[in-house]
Amino acid sequence: MTLNALICGASQGIGLALCEQLLARDDVARVWAVSRQARGSQALAALAAAHGERLVRIDCDARNEQALEALASEVSRICTHLDLVISTLGILQRDGAKAEKALAQLDLAGLQASFATNAFAPVLLLKHLLPLLRKQPCTFAALSARVGSIGDNRLGGWYSYRASKAALNQLLHTASIELKRLNPASTVLVLHPGTTDTQLSQPFQANVPAEQLFAPAFAAQCILEQIGRLGPADSGTFWAWDGQPITW
Ligand SMILES: NC(=O)c1ccc[n+]([C@@H]2O[C@H](COP(=O)([O-])OP(=O)(O)OC[C@H]3O[C@@H](n4cnc5c(N)ncnc54)[C@H](OP(=O)(O)O)[C@@H]3O)[C@@H](O)[C@H]2O)c1
């Protein structure tokens, strides 16, 4: 057991399933489970009861740089290197974000809310964890969404979610170039988990065929498969759950 992994967005949904699967692995020493309500999550409390000190729960609002700084110092008190960081941060219709269908529904507050969580928080997380990612092989993966692809956008709608995920993609592609210089053994990935049965997708599931709505455990398994398959030569690229590349 040697690997240290940190999941940001761990209290529910795909992030929680990632924590469960990482803790079940023999090669993972410790999982850092981070979200605003990590310590209040009953599911994480049950995992902590089963795995003891291998799971560290930290409450942190990733939109707040002071909180991210405190997170980085708390992690570095226990370990000097993170092998894997996965940002599952994302909102579609909460904390002020809206799934707009038309320009008339757009407003500044909704756009700012989507961008703050979906684009700015993951890259600020990377900024603050950078000292823990500099020495050995490491992967920083963020869950984006296929709807963030400009080349793939045929339906329109969801203005701020789409645009904030496109901004996330650009921020992480840019960061991958810098990280390549700082640590040639680093891998930065942008991943689409597929439509998954979580609180985020719940209001939009009516028209999704059952076989296209994944369980969080399946999405987490596919994400870990992609992370296992992709390495430094793939850094800065955008992939779907099934290993297909996605156009920016
Ligand atoms: N579900 C889908 O169908 C689907 C499809 C495509 C892409 N995605 C992407 O996959 C990712 C995971 O989605 P999900 O469906 O698992 O969502 P979810 O169930 O809503 O979980 C989101 C997680 O993010 C945490 N979070 C939100 N804002 C935060 C903040 N400011 N600071 C720290 N943690 C924060 C939440 O915990 P707290 O409330 O405790 O902070 C929660 O643990 C998202 O990026 C989403 O855009 C999902």
The ligand as an ORCA input file, in Angstrom:
! r2SCAN-3c Opt
* xyz 0 1
  N     -23.956     12.963    -13.153
  C     -23.814     13.097    -14.460
  O     -24.654     12.630    -15.254
  C     -22.609     13.804    -15.021
  C     -22.459     13.853    -16.419
  C     -21.356     14.517    -16.946
  C     -20.437     15.105    -16.102
  N     -20.610     15.061    -14.741
  C     -19.617     15.706    -13.884
  O     -19.127     14.764    -12.940
  C     -18.800     15.426    -11.718
  C     -19.465     14.722    -10.529
  O     -20.860     14.832    -10.695
  P     -21.918     14.109     -9.747
  O     -23.049     13.794    -10.604
  O     -21.260     13.072     -8.922
  O     -22.344     15.368     -8.816
  P     -22.935     15.456     -7.353
  O     -23.552     14.152     -6.951
  O     -23.759     16.677     -7.296
  O     -21.602     15.653     -6.453
  C     -20.834     16.801     -6.548
  C     -19.847     16.828     -5.396
  O     -19.137     18.071     -5.453
  C     -19.068     18.633     -4.135
  N     -18.962     20.075     -4.249
  C     -19.782     20.939     -4.930
  N     -19.354     22.200     -4.782
  C     -18.239     22.141     -4.004
  C     -17.333     23.107     -3.518
  N     -17.497     24.414     -3.775
  N     -16.282     22.708     -2.751
  C     -16.103     21.385     -2.456
  N     -16.928     20.417     -2.908
  C     -17.978     20.788     -3.662
  C     -20.370     18.181     -3.473
  O     -20.240     18.084     -2.076
  P     -20.636     19.210     -0.998
  O     -22.008     19.679     -1.323
  O     -20.463     18.479      0.292
  O     -19.593     20.285     -1.131
  C     -20.491     16.747     -4.039
  O     -19.737     15.858     -3.223
  C     -19.227     16.894    -11.910
  O     -18.093     17.660    -12.291
  C     -20.208     16.839    -13.055
  O     -20.258     18.057    -13.769
  C     -21.681     14.424    -14.181
*
